[in-house]
Amino acid sequence: MTSRLLLHNRVALLMVLAAAVAAMALPFLGFAPNRLLSGRPVPLWIAVQGLDGAAALLPGLVLLATPFLQPTRAGLGLTVAAGGLFTAGLVWLAGAQAAALAQGASAAARTSFASGFWVMAAAGLLTAIDAARRMGLGAIGRMAVGGAVAALVALQLASGHLDALSILKEYANRREIFADAVLRHAMLVVAALVPTLLIGIPLGVAAHRVQAVGRAVFPVLNVVQTVPSIALFGLLMAPLAALGAMLPGSGISGVGPLPAVIALTLYSLLPIVRNTAVGLDGVPAPVREAARGMGLTPRQIFLRVDLPLALPVFLSGLRITVVQAVGLAAVAALIGAGGLGAIMFQGLFANALDLVLLGAVPVILLAVAADALLSIGIAAATHSIGVLPGKSAP
Amino acid sequence: MIEFERVIKHFGSWTAVDAVSFTVAEGEFRVLIGPSGSGKSTVLRMINRLIPADEGAIRIDGEDIASLKPEELRRRMGYVIQSVGLFPHWTVERNIATVPGLLGWPKARIRDRVTELLELLNLDPRRYRGAYPHQLSGGQQQRVGVARALAAEPRILLMDEPFSALDPITRASLQTELSAIHRRTGTTVVFVTHDMDEALRLGDSIAVMDHGRLIQCATPLDILTRPASPLVRDLVGREEWGLKRLAVETVGDRARRQESVTGEPLAAETPLHRALSEMVARGTERLPVVDGDGRPAGVLHLSDLVRPTSGGTVPGGTV
């Protein structure tokens, strides 16, 4: 009986090829005597030498086989596990190698992730995510996969295994600032969400009920969306500074959190207003007609029919808003609003890539976490509604 | 009892309902029929004040509906529409329980009522109670729609082309069920349709509307044999007029009581067009008839189908 290799997963094949090329041709880590000098490259085969590296890369060998696995539950499950463990293994290897390089080097020496690491880690993660999707895992299942990989990395972080890596050295230097920055970042987003919801939901309801309101509001909000964030922050500085000068002691100023919150609110309004209106527009007219004919009061129709039926579309607007606000809040650091953006820009201006990462990675994690949580909310809100006639799933 | 007294409704410069007066008696099945834009749906929607009247008076059991709160008025009536309008996020049970819930019925009573209604409309309660509307076929959805309208035991049931979107077989079985429900409950029904066959089949009386005016309000027999205008004649149609004419009377109406004959008997309430079909199928000109208790009730002759006592031929002569 002959057995032939059959290609079952093109995505995995592409990822495996990318990872293989990166492993051979790109530097895995960079090692520099201090953070201002560009480092010398450390390829993967050198990083593996003298370490128990083979064990960490075992999932990588499995990953090589994944394009040819049958797309069964078992095959896809193995692909998910191989992709996730490969990524976690790369982090482990980087930490181990950094610790080895740190011995005999000065305290100022820096070991950073290099392009090879990023390509391989991304390939591993994408293979796992894609296979999880093919398995038909829902939002919660995919979150569990992501959470498992994150937990493996968090475990290494907590054990101190990664302490010799440059990004953690930067963290160690800024432990207090970092915690403050994360908190501040989240506060900026929440502070912008409160006025956004208070203004946006009534405006969305109004736009749904009165066409003229929609015609007036949407062009304005669309234009706001097209203004680059830096420009909007800049535009708000002058009037707020003038206002602050007119009202001394009011605490209003052209820089700091206030203009940041105002700008974030302006950006956040469009998805909220639009999705509130679109969600309400999507409630089938016969359903409202029947509700009215049975003697529900307008208030009961709004609370029992309109609200639950518009909720999935509204939540997908909220998801866009939150993810967008988490990203934009980083830019707000430029006008002195603080947050993780402050760490990023500090790194940019100091040409310290690891400092940039220290700011950027938590921003990405915050956005991904918010996205995942709201996805679960949307799935729950959509579940009981099923498929509405004439209304596509958000 | 529902009374319309010179009711007028304008939409802008267009007069949708033009000085319409009529009475629907307690327990009557009244069909409103007419071409699109004739005002029949507007009349229906004025009964539960989904559309307010501009002039004239609408009374229910002598009480002017303008003096009632619209929501209270509507909770006293069932309302069924063509596109059903079930709440997609609620189970069948919760949909049916809508009005009883609004009226504050005790939970146990609502639950029993839902079971009773699902059985009445031939939906297995165990299977469909917890189902969501999108899991049902169009016919099942409208069954739930009718059950929901009947839930709080309304004395008036308003139906706006409820079966028009259904396939012919489902429509016919729902028509039969509705007739049975009407006979059993004695609910007053106002039923809008544009399908004359449906009107002839269901209505105790048929009101024909055109351009916002009431053209004729009469029994199905009179609509067929004494149309008040060319429009009414056109709505009935020339095609298969004879069968329609037979369909509005029953075997019991025409049987010769004193006679008897052998053979498989027909029930007295069988429509005459079925009897004709039976005669053709059996190759006979005489059929025995039995009453509701199975006792002999005479004999139906083919010649009696062709020559009734009155209104036998198509009005307006042959075409």
Contacts between the chains, C-beta under 8 A, distances in Angstrom:
chain1	res1	chain2	res2	distance
A	284	B	83	7.8
A	284	B	85	7.2
A	284	B	88	7.6
A	286	B	81	6.1
A	286	B	83	3.7
A	286	B	84	6.6
A	286	B	85	3.6
A	287	B	85	4.8
A	287	B	86	7.4
A	287	B	87	6.2
A	287	B	88	6.9
A	288	B	85	7.7
A	289	B	50	7.8
A	289	B	81	6.1
A	289	B	83	7.9
A	289	B	85	5.7
A	290	B	79	7.1
A	290	B	81	6.2
A	290	B	84	7.4
A	290	B	85	3.0
A	290	B	86	7.3
A	290	B	87	7.8
A	290	B	145	7.8
A	291	B	85	7.5
A	291	B	87	7.4
A	292	B	50	6.3
A	292	B	74	7.6
A	293	B	48	6.2
A	293	B	50	6.0
A	293	B	74	6.1
A	293	B	79	3.6
A	293	B	81	7.1
A	293	B	158	7.8
A	294	B	74	6.2
A	294	B	75	7.1
A	294	B	79	6.1
A	294	B	98	5.6
A	294	B	99	5.4
A	294	B	102	7.5
A	294	B	148	7.5
A	294	B	149	7.9
A	295	B	70	7.7
A	295	B	71	4.4
A	295	B	72	7.0
A	295	B	73	7.5
A	295	B	74	3.5
A	295	B	75	3.7
A	295	B	99	6.6
A	295	B	102	6.1
A	296	B	71	7.3
A	296	B	98	7.7
A	296	B	102	7.0
A	297	B	71	5.5
A	300	B	102	7.8
A	304	B	87	7.8
A	305	B	87	6.3
A	308	B	89	5.0
A	309	B	88	6.9
A	309	B	89	6.1
A	384	B	89	5.3
A	384	B	132	6.9
A	385	B	88	5.5
A	385	B	89	4.9
A	386	B	88	6.5
A	386	B	132	5.3
A	386	B	133	7.8
A	386	B	134	3.9
A	386	B	135	7.2
A	387	B	134	5.4
A	388	B	88	5.6
A	388	B	134	7.6
